[in-house]
Amino acid sequence: MARALRALSSAYVERRSRLDEGTALSGAGKRAAFALFYGPMHFLIVSEIVRRLPAVIPAGATLVDLGCGTGAAGAAWAAAGSSTVRVVGVDRHPWAVSEAGWTYRQFRLDGRARRGDVAAFALPRGRSALVAAFTLNELPEGVRETMLPRLLDRARHGDAVLIVEPIAKAVAPWWSRWRVEFERAGGRSDEWRFRVPLPPLAAKLDHAAGLDHRELTARSLWLGGPSKP
Ligand SMILES: C[S@@+](CC[C@H](N)C(=O)[O-])C[C@H]1O[C@@H](n2cnc3c(N)ncnc32)[C@H](O)[C@@H]1O
């Protein structure tokens, strides 16, 4: 498993150019490493971020998790709120869709994951909260750029939008431009560093694979939605 985790980490860091071919989740070993390690990491990171941001999911909103993977980000955000929300996860990978369904059931969320491309996914007509965690950097640039005006437009109409990405500049060279657009629209950007105890299995894998996640880091863009009282 440590070897699979190293292979997956290298796919995210050194062989990034092939991510849009879906290489990260190709192979049972890498999928298991994602489910056991990166899923829980992303859950922790998004939980910490939404706890610190001054905004809440709009009442009665559907939470859409774009590129939901195992469902970690949507589950983290939905579980952090006080009201019940409906969660819709979308991912192009069939394995991710089935894992996300499992995650929603474990958290007793009213959630459903669907197979689809985030760029073509029809967002709900009603009030929504949209999260894209560690996903936009996997999209080809042209596709990602079509997402920016769509997300800004939804926020302008009252939806909440949360984007989370790794801090490493090489991962998201487009970040500063998106940050300017979000801030211009009244949103905010943050860089986060958390010292959170890892679940025992994740800590063991971290160590065995020669990684070091004692400090979790991420950056986020936030826009729209009501503010916390
Ligand atoms: C690094 S994972 C992040 C998963 C999840 N958001 C999380 O925080 O753990 C990126 C996910 O985006 C999905 N993805 C990449 N490109 C996509 C696309 N064009 N449409 C739908 N899903 C996509 C991948 O299949 C993968 O599950």
The ligand as a Tripos MOL2 file, in Angstrom:
@<TRIPOS>MOLECULE
LIG
   27    29     1     0     0
SMALL
NO_CHARGES

@<TRIPOS>ATOM
      1 C1         -7.7130   14.7690   -6.7250 C.3       1 LIG1
      2 S1         -9.2960   14.0900   -6.9190 S.3       1 LIG1
      3 C2        -10.2050   15.0530   -5.7060 C.3       1 LIG1
      4 C3        -11.4620   14.3680   -5.2860 C.3       1 LIG1
      5 C4        -12.2650   15.0550   -4.2100 C.3       1 LIG1
      6 N1        -12.7950   16.3340   -4.6610 N.3       1 LIG1
      7 C5        -11.5020   15.2280   -2.9340 C.2       1 LIG1
      8 O1        -11.3740   16.3660   -2.4530 O.co2     1 LIG1
      9 O2        -11.0040   14.2290   -2.3930 O.co2     1 LIG1
     10 C6         -9.8770   14.7850   -8.4420 C.3       1 LIG1
     11 C7        -11.1630   14.1580   -8.9120 C.3       1 LIG1
     12 O3        -11.6470   14.9070  -10.0320 O.3       1 LIG1
     13 C8        -12.1710   13.9870  -10.9680 C.3       1 LIG1
     14 N2        -12.1660   14.6480  -12.2810 N.ar      1 LIG1
     15 C9        -11.0940   15.1000  -12.9720 C.ar      1 LIG1
     16 N3        -11.5010   15.6680  -14.1220 N.ar      1 LIG1
     17 C10       -12.8530   15.5760  -14.1600 C.ar      1 LIG1
     18 C11       -13.8440   15.9860  -15.0780 C.ar      1 LIG1
     19 N4        -13.5390   16.6190  -16.2220 N.pl3     1 LIG1
     20 N5        -15.1510   15.7530  -14.7840 N.ar      1 LIG1
     21 C12       -15.4860   15.0880  -13.6380 C.ar      1 LIG1
     22 N6        -14.5860   14.6800  -12.7360 N.ar      1 LIG1
     23 C13       -13.2760   14.9130  -12.9750 C.ar      1 LIG1
     24 C14       -11.2670   12.7750  -10.8700 C.3       1 LIG1
     25 O4        -11.8780   11.6050  -11.3870 O.3       1 LIG1
     26 C15       -11.0170   12.7150   -9.3610 C.3       1 LIG1
     27 O5        -11.9750   11.9090   -8.7240 O.3       1 LIG1
@<TRIPOS>BOND
     1     1     2 1
     2     2     3 1
     3     2    10 1
     4     3     4 1
     5     4     5 1
     6     5     6 1
     7     5     7 1
     8     7     8 2
     9     7     9 1
    10    10    11 1
    11    11    12 1
    12    11    26 1
    13    12    13 1
    14    13    14 1
    15    13    24 1
    16    14    15 ar
    17    14    23 ar
    18    15    16 ar
    19    16    17 ar
    20    17    18 ar
    21    17    23 ar
    22    18    19 1
    23    18    20 ar
    24    20    21 ar
    25    21    22 ar
    26    22    23 ar
    27    24    25 1
    28    24    26 1
    29    26    27 1
@<TRIPOS>SUBSTRUCTURE
     1 LIG1         1 GROUP 0 **** ****
